[in-house]
């Protein structure tokens, strides 16, 4: 079996944090908003084309991230999308939103003009928080 490869554009845009049972977890490099990207290990291009059991696992893993964004990071709203028009590989966006974020209430796509990088310490901290939040499901890279 060939080793699973994450699309190069996703790797340019995001930091690899670790893996759940099905999905690799990435964090968008722009630290203005908590923007997580889940990449399921599949050749299927669309979420709704996944077999039911795998689709349920992908949604459950996205729900873990949504819960983390709300409970641990303190964002009251989570946007979820599986758009994939630019990157053909199936990937799911889970983004924390709040009324005072830089592009509220508009979508983040095409409206996030402000940029800020994560420090190595911030990435370690987020990874540690994720491990504490979901120790049985998330394995850090």
Rosetta blueprint (number, residue, H / E / L):
1 X L
2 X L
3 X L
4 X L
5 X L
6 X L
7 X L
8 X H
9 X H
10 X H
11 X H
12 X H
13 X H
14 X E
15 X E
16 X E
17 X E
18 X E
19 X E
20 X L
21 X L
22 X L
23 X E
24 X E
25 X E
26 X E
27 X E
28 X E
29 X L
30 X E
31 X L
32 X L
33 X L
34 X L
35 X E
36 X E
37 X E
38 X E
39 X E
40 X E
41 X L
42 X L
43 X L
44 X L
45 X L
46 X L
47 X H
48 X H
49 X H
50 X L
51 X L
52 X H
53 X H
54 X H
55 X H
56 X H
57 X H
58 X H
59 X H
60 X H
61 X H
62 X H
63 X H
64 X H
65 X H
66 X H
67 X H
68 X H
69 X H
70 X H
71 X H
72 X L
73 X L
74 X L
75 X L
76 X L
77 X E
78 X E
79 X E
80 X E
81 X E
82 X L
83 X L
84 X L
85 X L
86 X L
87 X L
88 X L
89 X L
90 X L
91 X L
92 X E
93 X E
94 X E
95 X E
96 X E
97 X E
98 X L
99 X L
100 X L
101 X L
102 X L
103 X L
104 X L
105 X L
106 X L
107 X L
108 X L
109 X L
110 X L
111 X L
112 X L
113 X L
114 X L
115 X L
116 X L
117 X E
118 X L
119 X L
120 X H
121 X H
122 X H
123 X H
124 X H
125 X H
126 X H
127 X H
128 X H
129 X H
130 X H
131 X H
132 X H
133 X H
134 X L
135 X L
136 X L
137 X L
138 X L
139 X E
140 X E
141 X L
